[in-house]
Amino acid sequence: AGIALGTLHTGRKSPGPVLLAGWEDVACAIMAPRSGKTTAVAIPAILSAPGPVVATSNKADLLITADVRKERTGATVHVFDPQQLAHTPQGLWWNPLAGVTTVEAAERLAGHFLATMPGEKQRIWGQSATELLGGLILAAALDAHPLPQVYEWLVNEHATAPPSILTGHGFTEVAASLKGMSRLAEETRSSVYFTARAATACLRNPQIMAWVTPTHGVPEFDADRFIGTRETLYLLSKDSGGSAAPLVAALA
C-alpha cells in the first residue's frame, strides 16, 4: 500500500506491475506545467491516504478534494487560508508560539521567516537576524504574548521587555544576546533589525494575524490531537503582500 509511482516498463508488450511508495517513504515529483501534478499525483494521494492529511499549495486547486475527504473519513476538514486564496471563512486559529519553550524551538520558528529572504541578505545578516528573532519569539512565548508582539519589539530596537522576560525565566544568555544587539554600532544594528523586520513582514498584516491569534468564536487548531485522527488540513499561501509562507511552513 502507498502512493502510486507509476507502471514498471519491462520491455514486453504487456505493462509491468504498478510500483508503490510506502506511506512512510518520501517522493518528489518534478513535472512541467500542466503535466498532471495535481490530478495525477496530489489528488490521488490525498484521497487514498489512510490517516490525517496535510496538503499545502499556492493555489486553491487541492480544495476540490475537501468534500470527498470529509465523506470518506467522516472527519473534520480544516483550511488555513490567511491570504484568502480560496476566500475561505476563518474556521480555526493556530498559535505558532504554543510549545515554544526552548532556544532551539524559537530559532527553528525564526528560521522559517528568514528562509524567505534573498540569498545575499541571508548570507550577510541571516545568522544575527535569526538569533535576534529567535530571542524575541522565545520572550513572547514565555510571557504568553501573541505573535504580533514580536514585530512590535522589532520596530523598537531598544526594547527592554524581552531581555527582562528572558532573564526572569532563566534564559540569561539569550537576554545578554539581545542586550548586545541593542549596543551594536548603529549601522550594523539597523541592518540586523531591518533583515528581521523584512522577514516577518506578514506580522504587520491584520488579515494574516487573525489566523494566528485568539479570535472570538473560532476554535484553536490542536496539532497534537490532529495527528491521531483522519482529519484533513489544507495550508494555502502565496508569495505576495508579506507572504504567510513562513506560517504555513511552521504549521506543516
PyMOL commands that set and color helices and strands:
alter all, ss='L'
color gray80, all
select helices_A, chain A and resi 37-48+61-73+103-114+119-142+148-155+161-168+172-182+186-199+201-204+206-209+223-226+245-251
alter helices_A, ss='H'
color red, helices_A
select strands_A, chain A and resi 3-7+18-21+53-57+77-80+232-236
alter strands_A, ss='S'
color yellow, strands_A
deselect
rebuild
show_as cartoon
